[in-house]
Amino acid sequence: MIGRSRIRRLRPLQESTFRMRILCTNDDGIHAPGLKVVEEIARALSDDVWVVAPELDQSGVSHSLSLNDPLRLREVGPRHFAVRGTPTDCVIMGARHILGTKPPDLVLSGVNKGRNVAEDVVYSGTIAGALEGTILGLPSFALSQEFSVETRERPPWDTALKFGPDILRKVMAAGIPKDTVINVNFPSCAPEDVLGIRVTRQGKRNLGFLRIDERRDGRNNPYFWIGFERAAMMDTPAEGTDLAALRERYVSVTPLRLDRTNEAFSEALGAALK
């Protein structure tokens, strides 16, 4: 609900814990381990949990919307649905169709395998799923679990499970401003090694982190993969950022706004265009 203060507040948690309707989605796909994690986090808050996730991996699709292809909907199980589409499609399908006349009170997107910080938020389907919930006027969180080279195959999901529910409770009790999505990133360490929780700003890598890898097929024809620069892994992040928090083993909680207007530059831009 949006009040005059433009702050959305759910009913007191002790009254609404088992009435709150939660919609879960992700960008890793309906069979991703992180989707089970976010569902477990949701069930710590409510027993009315719905899952609507992409049929296939949609990592890196950002906020894309399927306009040129039909959406195929498959019921996987009770309150579990797969959509042949993007995370954005899934949130719209869940909120506007599957859940019928009783829309969700909360949207959770994740838990992504891998962090979504700095420039990642521009590309992330996980972030986009939460942003779409915010566009629909719903309190929304994006949740991501960082992994290291050593934990790539087995990310420390227990860290998200331990800290996720309490973070959600506290943020919702405080209220979320209109047009704001909460981006939560859990560090790549065991729960007992987490040093705390930090409210952060979106960081920026000082070094480029994407590259094009050229390879050859069996007929010696070139093909390409988008890859990641190892140098970006060694970048020194600025204090107060999501990057710095994760590096120092803190959970990063970043409020992201839908409005990307550079207000500080608007006056100078107006003067230049006179």
Number of C-alpha atoms within 10 A of each C-alpha: 14 15 10 6 8 13 16 21 17 19 14 11 16 8 10 13 17 15 15 20 21 23 28 30 33 37 34 25 26 23 14 18 17 26 26 16 19 28 22 16 22 26 16 16 22 17 14 16 21 22 26 30 37 26 22 17 20 21 18 18 18 21 21 17 15 13 8 6 9 9 15 11 18 13 11 12 9 8 14 15 22 22 23 21 25 30 36 29 22 31 32 17 20 24 22 15 12 18 15 11 9 11 16 23 18 22 27 29 32 31 34 28 26 19 23 27 26 16 13 17 19 15 16 23 31 35 35 27 32 33 30 22 27 22 15 15 17 25 29 31 29 30 28 28 25 25 20 14 8 9 12 13 10 11 23 21 23 16 21 27 20 14 17 23 17 14 15 19 16 11 15 19 15 13 17 21 18 20 22 24 27 24 28 31 29 33 30 28 21 16 19 9 12 18 13 13 18 19 16 20 22 20 19 17 17 11 14 13 15 12 11 11 11 11 11 10 8 6 6 8 8 10 10 10 10 9 12 14 13 12 10 14 11 10 15 13 18 15 12 15 21 29 27 19 26 23 13 12 20 23 29 26 25 23 17 17 15 13 8 7 9 8 9 8 9 11 10 10 11 9 8 8 6 5
